[in-house]
Amino acid sequence: MLAAMSNEPELQRGAGTPDAFERLWTPHRMAYIKGENKPTGSGPGDGCPFCEIPKLDDEDGLIVARGEAVYAVLNLYPYNSGHLLICPYRHVPDYTDLNPAETAEFAGFTRRGLTALRKASGAQGFNVGMNLGDAAGAGIAAHLHQHVVPRWGGDTNFMPVVGQTKVLPQLLRDTRSLLAGCWPDA
């Protein structure tokens, strides 16, 4: 009680140096930070997760929808709930490497992803785009993928801005199931 009344921070055993900050632990992010499951090279046989995911069933792979040339999958390290990735099955690094059929389905899946996210979550806006190449910030540059990130008015709060932590209100498996149920046929 005395510590609460003084300006001295309360001792936090096991939490490092005592200070006045509360902690929100996000240990699942450590896998991303350490680069776990990141490809060892640029080839499809070098551990590319976008080549491995389609081999899994939809629930285990967090796949929302499958097409002939592309698929939609939840980002394992999302910026927001419902953060989709549109990926070609073919291991290519650049948008210009897609053939016309792949390009059309890639665009169609982006459109369908927007529709599903609006229906499932009431998204009010989106960030849609791709980082082509290491210099552009692509986490996995060897396999093309496009981000579809739902946004809501006021979703930028102190957690990501100050705390560099994103609070996600739903488990990825639950989000996958909801989006798969809202995915339009065409």
N, C-alpha and C positions, 0 to 999 in steps of 0.2 A: 504494500500500500504506500509505503514511504517513497518508493521509486516512482510511482505514478504521480505523486504530488510534486516531486522535484523535477528539474530539467535534465537529470541524468537518465540515460536510457536503461531500461530494465535488462538484466543479464539474460541472454538467450543461449542456453546450453546447447551445444551441437550445431549452432547456426553461424559459427564464425565470430568475427569481431562484433561485440555488442554495438548496436546503433538504434536509431528510432524507426527503422523501416520494417514493415511487415514483409513476409515472403510468400510468393505464389510460385510453387515449384512446378515446372513443366519438364520432367525428366525425359519424356518421349522425344523432345526436340534434340536431345544429345545425339541420337543416331544420325540426324540430318547434319548437325554441326560437325561431327566426326567423319562424315562422308561414308557411313556404312551403306552397303549395298550399292555404292556408286560404281559404274563400270570401270574396269581396269584398263580398257583401251577404247578405240573407236569402232571396233567391229561388232557385228551382231552376236558373236560368240564370246564377247568380252564381259559378260554379265550385265548387259543392257536390261534394265527393268522393264522398259517399254516393249522389248521382245519377249520377256518372260511372263509378264502379266496376262497376255491372252491365253497362255497355256493353263491358267488357273480357272476354277469355276468363278462365276460372276461375283458371288459373295466374298470369297477369299481374295479375289483380285480387285475388289471394289469397283468392278466394271458396271457402269450404268446401262450402256447399250452397245451392241455390236453391229457393225455393218459388213459389207463385203470387203472394203479396202481400209476402213478406219474403225476406231472404237472410242467410246467416251468412258473415262475413268476418273474417280475422285483423286485429287492430289493427296498424297499421304502426309504432306506437310503443308496444309492449306493456309492461305491468307485469310479466308473467311469460310464459314460453313457453306458447303455446296460448291467449293472451288473445283471446277472440272478441268480436265485435260483432254483435248481431242488429239488422238495419235493415229498415224497410219500404221498398219501392220508391218509394212515394208520399212526396213531400217535405212532411212535416208536422213541426211543432216539438214537439208535446205528445202524451203517451200518450192523453189524452182525445180527441184528434183522430182516432184509429183507429176504423174501423167494426168491427162485431162479427166479421166474417170475418178482418180483419187482426189484431184482438186475439187471436183464437183461434190463428191461425198463429204470431203473435209469441210467445205463451206456449208453443206446441208446439215451436218452434225453440229456445227457451231450454231446455226439457226435453231435447230431442235433443242439444243442445250439451253439456249436463252428462253425458249418457250417453256420447257420443263421447269427451269429455275423460277420463272415468274409464277407459274402455277403452284409449285411446291412450297415456295418460301415468300412469295410476294416481293421479290427483289424489285427495287425501284430504279436500279441502274446497274451497269456492268463495266468492268475493265476486261477488254478482250485483246489478246495479243500474243506475240511470240518473240523470244529472244533467240536470234539466229547467230550462233557462234559463241565461243568462249568470251571474246571481247565485248559482246553484247550482254553478257551476264547469264547465258544459258547454263543451268545446272547440269544438264545432260545434253551437250551440244551435238553429239553424234546421231541422235534420234529426234527428228522433228516432233514438236508438240506445241499445241496452242492452249493458252490459259483462258478460261472463261470464269471470271471472278464476280459473283453477285455482290451488289452493294446496296445499302439502305441509308436514308438520310440520318445523319447523326451516328453512323457506325464507327466514326473515328473518335475515340474517347481517350482518356488518359492511359489506358493499359498499353496499347501499341505505341503511342506517341512518347510517353514518359517511361513506362515500364518495359518496353520492348517485348511485350507478351501479348498474345492474342488469346482471347477467351472464346472458346467454341462451345455453344450450348447443346450440341448433339454429338453422339458417337458417330464415327464415319460409317459404320455398318447401317445404322438407322437412317442416315442421310442418303446412302446409296439406295436403300430399299424405297424410300420416299421418292427420290428422283426417278428411279427405274419405273415406278408406278405412274409417274407423270410424263414419261417420255412419249412424245407424239410419234405416230406412225410415219408421217412424212412432212 
